[in-house]
Amino acid sequence: MHMKTGVEQSVYAILLLTFLPEKAVLPGDVISTQLGGSPTYFQKLLRKLVSADLLASVPGSKGGFRLKKTPEEIRIYDVYVAIEGKQSLYSSSGIFHDMLNLKDKDICLLSDLMEEAESSWQSILKRQTIATLTNEINKKCPKKNLDMLKATVEEKMVL
């Protein structure tokens, strides 16, 4: 399994937005600059997060993005689905059936295993929220670094 960087970038974009006071927004170009990505690419990611009802978008020159749900309500799995979609990670090509000349399509050992594995990681991502990650950041990151990041967000936010 290989997860695209869009999921990672989206989670961190949402984490940036947790630093905003209520009603404030952060412009998309500020988010992309802070995370070191292309503004055009980040606009696409942010639009997907808006479509998934995770973020709110405020148009105009004083516009930007803010959380639409609380950090406790945003599951990491929700971010994954918003960016990657709900398609299964594994799709049988039918090699097993061809190899054993089977007509019963219900028999596929690898499909069952992959389905179980996918269910396990989805369960983990559904348990973890943006609030969970925020707590981890507060425990593990140096306060000085967090304060600098918060100051940057406060300087660039739009009220």
N, C-alpha and C positions, 0 to 999 in steps of 0.2 A: 504494500500500500504506500502510495506517495501522495501526501496532501500538498496542494499548491500553496504558495506563499500568501495568496490572497486571504486565506482564512487567518493566518497568523497576523497579517497586517490589519485585518478588520478587527480582530480582538484587541490589538494595541490601540487602534483608532478609538474604539469604544472606551478603553481604559483612559485615554486622554480626556474624553468627554466627561468622565466621572469627576474631574477636577473643576468643572464649571458650576457656578452658582445657578439656582433656578432661573429660568427665562433667558439666560445668556446662551450664545451660540459661538461655535468656533468655525471660521471659514475653512472650506475644503483645502485650499492651497496651504494654509497653516498646518493642517493635519499632514498633508503629503510632505511638506518640508521637514516637519518634526520627525517623521518616520523614514525620510530619505527616499521617497518614491516619486514617480511621475504624477503631476497633478491630474492629468487626463485619466490615468489608470485609477487613481484614488477616487475620482468622481464616479467612475463605474462601480467601484466597490461600495462607496457610500450610498449610491442610488439603490443598489441591491439591498442594503441594510434598511433603507427607508421603505422599500417595497415590502420587506419582511416585517414592518412595524416595529423595528428595534430602535430606529432613529427617527427624529423629526427633522424636516428640512425647512428652513426659512429662506425664501427667495429675496433677491435684491442686493443692493450694494452693502447693506448692513446685515446680510444674511449669513447663513452657515448651518451647522448641524448641532443637534443636542440629543440627549437620550430621550426616547419616547416612553421607555419603561425604566423601572428602578434597576440598579445593578443586581439586586437579588432576583429579579424576574428574568434577566437575560442569561439563558443557559448557553454554554459554549457550543452545545449541539445546535442551538438555534442559529448561531453565527455560521457554523459549518454548513447547515442546510441552505441558508440565505446565499452563500457564496458558491457552494459546490452543487447544490441541488440534492434531491432525495434518491438519486439512482444508486443501485447496489454497486458495491466495489468489485464484485465478482460476477461474471456471467460465463456459464459453462459453454464450451465450444462443441460439446458432444463427442469428444475424443473417447471418453470412457465407454459410451454406448457403441461407438464404431469398433473399438478394440475388442469388445466382448460380444459384438453382434446382438446387442440388447434392443428390444422393442419398447420395453417399459422405461419411459422417460423419468419416472419417479426415483429410479435408482441412480444416484450420483454421490459417491462418497465425499468427493472434494466439495461439492456444493453444500452439503450438510455441514461440513467442517467450517467452510468460509462463512456460512450464514451464522453459525454459533459465534465465531470470532467477531464478525461485524456487530452482532447483537451486544457482545461484551463491551467493545469500545464505545458503542453508542450509549450504553448504560452509564459508562463513566463520564462521558461528555455531557450527558443529561443531568448528572448530579452536580457538576461544577458550574458555577455562575461567575459573572463578572465580579460580583461582590467577593466571592471566594478568592479570585485572583488579586483583587484589591487588597484584601487582608494579607495575602502572601507578599505582595509588594511592600506593604508597610512593615512587615516583619523582617524581610530579607534585604531590602535596599537601604543604602545609607541615607539618613534623613537629609543630609546636605544635598544629595543628588535629587531626591524627591522634591525638596523645597525649590530647587532651581527649575525643575520641570513645571511645577505648579506656578511659579512666577512667570515663566514663559507663556503658559496657557492664559493666565490672568491678564498679561500684557496684550495678548493677541485676540482675546475674546471680544465679542460685540454684544453690547446690552441692548 
